[in-house]
Amino acid sequence: MKNINYPWFFNDWSRLNAQRSRLPHALLIHGSPDIGKYELASHFAQSLLCNAPAAQGHPCGECQACRWFSDGNHPDFRALLPEILQPDGAESEESGEKSSKSKTPSREIKIEQIRSLDVFFNVGTHRGGAKVILIYPADALNVPSSNALLKVLEEPAPGTVFLLITSHPDQVLPTIRSRAAKFAVSHPAPAQTIEWLTDQGLSQAAHRLAEAGGAPLAAMRSGASDAHYAERAELIDALVSAQFDPLVAAERCDKAGNENIVLWLLRWVADVLRSRQSGAAPRYHPSLSQAVHACASRMDLHALHGYYRKLLAARRVASHPLNPRLFVEELLIDYGRLVQRPR
């Protein structure tokens, strides 16, 4: 693998590779969701461990180090991910035991995973090279694991590089952010990503990309599975209706799951908010421009901002609400009040 697979990373890779000679011990790689930040960071990690980097610093893909990396067993590399992002049947980072399939996979990076690095640090490196630790997503660190990582970052082992990746840098402990150099990943240009999506065989690439808010990997996933297309269409139809009924809307999209429903609401309200504030064209629903502007014209700007903030808070707990059905109904009832509220 001499080049990263995503062409929109050409400039970002050049900027990242330029830091190689003065690389800090911790780098916080941040940017929009679903644009490939993990793949970019992983490619960079491999290049740091490669025995013979190719042109522009890309890993050669052929040396022993690259083969180890591709097989997932390079002795100088660790990737710390929540259980839910680990491959099925993967061994637990903290215990070395198989994860129980009867247990809901954790969405957090746990303190045991950080503590497991103690042994890693105490073993010499392969050929005297660097040790690289990739943490994804960095906002999945809970309070104990964040504090444990902070202690490591305060006194980093020589030759160690931490690559922390996040779409939400504000959710990373401020003291961790202060000890890491920031690297902002650019949002991909639409023309470039549409061309790439089309080359991947995705139909209606421009439409899919718009629905995904310009995130190419999210657009690819939407094309791979339309399992909840009908529920999303039902919800949007309900949101634009002048006779909006929150309980009926909740029932029609019930099978989609709370995380999807909150995401769809966030994208819809973001478009309405853009229209209400400045008359801007919708970002996520370009084909529904008239409906977006019509909804915006009926809503109070201050109340709209408040509802958007509520949706952001709801997204953090959408995966485990106390009562899933009531959770969605409450959000939709609040939306109904927003529609009916006089400007």
N, C-alpha and C positions, 0 to 999 in steps of 0.2 A: 504494500500500500504506500505508494510514493506521494499521493495527493489525497487530501480529504475529499469525500464524496460530494460535498455541497459547494457548488461554485460561488455562492454568495459570500463565502468566507475568505475570498482571495485577499482582500485588504486587511481583514481582521487577522488572518494568519501572518501576513507580513509584519503587522504591528506586534503581534505576540512573539514571533521569531526574533524580532529586533531586541527583545528584552533578554534573550538567552545569555548574553555576556554579563548582564547586571541583574540577574534574576533575584527577586526578593525571596525570603524563606516562605512567604505565604502570598498567594494571589487570589483575590476575590473576583471571579469571572461572572459578570451579571449581564442581564439583558432580557428581552421579551421571552415569554414562554414559547416552547415548541418551535424554536428556530435552529436547534442542534447544538446548543452550548455544551452539552455533555460530550457529544462526539468531537467537538473542537478541542475540549480540554483533554479528552482521552488520546486524541491524535498527538497533542503536544506532549503529554506524559510519555507516550511511546517514543517520540523523537528525542526526549531527554535521556532515555535509556538505551537508545539505538547505538550500536557499535560503530556504524558508518553512515551518518545522516546523509541523505541525498541533497539535491539542489534545493535552495530556499529552506533548508533545515528539516524537510520532511523525512520521516523514518524510511529506511531503505526497504523494510518489509521482508528482507531475506536473511539477515544475520541471526545468530542464535538468540540474541536478546529480543529481536522482533518476533521470532517464532514463539518464544516463551510468553511474550506479552499477548500475542494473538490467541494462545492456548489458555490464557488466564492464570498462568503460574510463574510469572516473573518474580524472582526472590526479592527484588528491590521495589516492588510496587504493591500498594494496597488500595482498594476501592471500598470506601465505607458508604453503604446504601441502606435505607430502611428495608426491612424484610419484604415489604410489598413490592419492591423493585428488584429483588434478587431473583435469579432464575429458579424455577420450580425444582425442589429437591436439593437446592444448594445448601451447603453447610453453613450453620450460623457462625458469623464472624466471632462472636464472643464465646461460644461453647464448643464449636467443632462438631456439634451434633446436628442431625437432620431436623429441619423445622417440622413441627407437627402440623399436618394438613387439617386437623380438626380445630386448630386455633386460628383466629383471624390474624393475618399478618400485620405486624406493627407498621405504622406510617412514620415512626420516629427513629432517629439514629440514637442508639442507647449508649449509656456511659460505659458499658462493658466493651463496646466496640472501640471506644477511645482508649480504654485501659489495655486492650489487646495489643496496642502499638508498642507497649513497653518492651515486649520480647523482640518485636520487629526492629526497634532501635538498637537493641543490644547485640544484634548479629551483624557482622561485617558485610560490606556491600560487595556485589559481584564486580570484579575487576576494579575496585576502588572508585566506582562511579557514584551517582546520586541515588538517594532514596526518594520516591515520589508517593505522596498520599493524596488521593482524589476523594473529595467528600461531596456527595450529591444526593439530594439538594441540601445546601448548607442550612436552609431555613427549617429542615427537618430535625436539626439538633434540638433536643429538649434542654431544659435548664441544667440538669446534672451533667449531661454530656457536653454542653457548651462550656460550663465551668471547668470541666476536665480538659477540654481542648485548649482553653485559655491558658492553663498552666503550661501546656506543652509549647504554645506559641510564644510565651514569655521567655522561655529558655530552650529554643529549638536546637535539636541535634545538628552538628555540622553536616553540611551536604544534603540537608533535607529540604524538600520543597512540598508545600501544601497547596493543592489546587481546590479551592472552594467554589462551587458553582451554585448559582441561585437566580431565580426569576424575581425574588422578593428580598432584596438586600436590607430593606427596612425591618424585616423580621429576623435578621441575624443579630445576635447579641452585639450591642454597640462596641464593647471592649474588644470583641473579635474583629469587627470591621476596622477598628483603629489600628490593629496589628497586621493588617493585610493591605497590600497595594491593590488598587482598584483597576479592573480591566473591563471596560464597557463594550459589549459585543453589539455591533451595528444591527439595526433591523433590516432584513433583506429588502431589496428593491422589488416591487411587484413584477416588472417585466422579466427580470432574471428568474424569479421563482416560478412564474407562470410557464416559462419555457422549460424549466427543469421538471415541473409537475407534468407537463404534456409529454415530455420525453419518457417519464415513468409510466405513461399509459393512463393517466388520470383524465377522465372526461370532464368537461365543463370546468377546466382548471381555474379560470378567472373567477367564476362564480364560487367555487369551493374555497378559493383563497380568501375572497372577500368575507364569506361566512365565518372563516377561521380567524378573522382579524389580521390577515397578512402573515399568519404563521404557517409556513409550508408543511411542517411535519403534522400539524393538526389537520391541515387540508388533506394530506395523504391518508390519515386515519379515517377521516370522514368518507373518503372514497372507497376505502377497504371495507367499511361496514356501515350500512345504512339502517342498522337495527332499530334506531329510534327516530328515523326520519319522520314517520307518521305522527309520533307524539310531539315532536318539535313543531311540525306544521300546524297541529291542532292548537298548541299553545300560542303561536304567533297569530293565528287567526282569531283566537280569543282576545289577545291583547289589543288588537286593532279594532275590535268590535265596539260600537257605541253602546251596546247592551251587554257589557262585560259582566259575567257571572263567575266570581272566583271559585266557588265550590264545583261548578261544572267544569271549569278549566282544570282544577286540581284532579278531578276524576279522569279526565281525558288523557292527561299526560302522566298518570300515576306510575305506569310501568317503566318509565324512563329512568327513575332513580333521582334522588334529591340532588346529587352533585351536578348531573346534567341539567336539571331544571333551573338550579341557581345560576349556572353558567349561561343558559339561554336568556334568563331574565337580565343578568348583568349586561350582556351584549345588546339586548333590545333597549334597555334603559340608557346605556352609554350612547347609542345612536340618537335616542330622543333628547338626551341632555345636550349633545352636540348641536342638534337642530334648534333647541330652545335657546341656547346661549348665543349662537352666532349664525344660525341658519345654514350651517355646514351640511354637506351631503353625508348620508349614513355610511359608516365604515363597514359594518357587519351585514347590513341588509340593503345593498345598493338597488336591488330590484323593487324595494318597497319604499322608495323615497317619499312618495306622496302620503302613504300611510304614516310614516315616521313623522313628517312635518305636521300632519293633521293631529296626531296624538300630542305632539309638543305644543301645539297651539292651545290645547285645553288644560295644560298643566302649569302649576306654580313653580317657578324656578327654584326657590328656596326649599320647597317640599321635595322636589325632584332630587336635589342634592342630598337631602336627608335620607331619602329612600335608597339612593345609590350606595351611601355609606352603610346602610343597614344590610344591603345585599353583600357587600364586601365582608362584613362581620359574619353573616350567615354562611358564607362560603367556607369559612374556617371550621365550622362545625357540621357541615352538610353531610359528612360521611358517618356521623354518629349522633343524630338528634335523639332526644328522649322519645319523641313520638313522630315518626317520619311523616305521616299523613297530616297531622296538625301543623307540623313545621312548614310544609308547602302551602297549606291553606292560609296560614297567617300571613305569609309573604304575598300571596295573591289577593287576600282581603285588603292589605295595605296598598297594593297597587290599585285596587278598585277605588279606594278612598282618594288616591292621587288623581285618578281620572275625573272623579266627581267634584274634586275640590275647586272652588272658584278661583280664578287667577287674581 
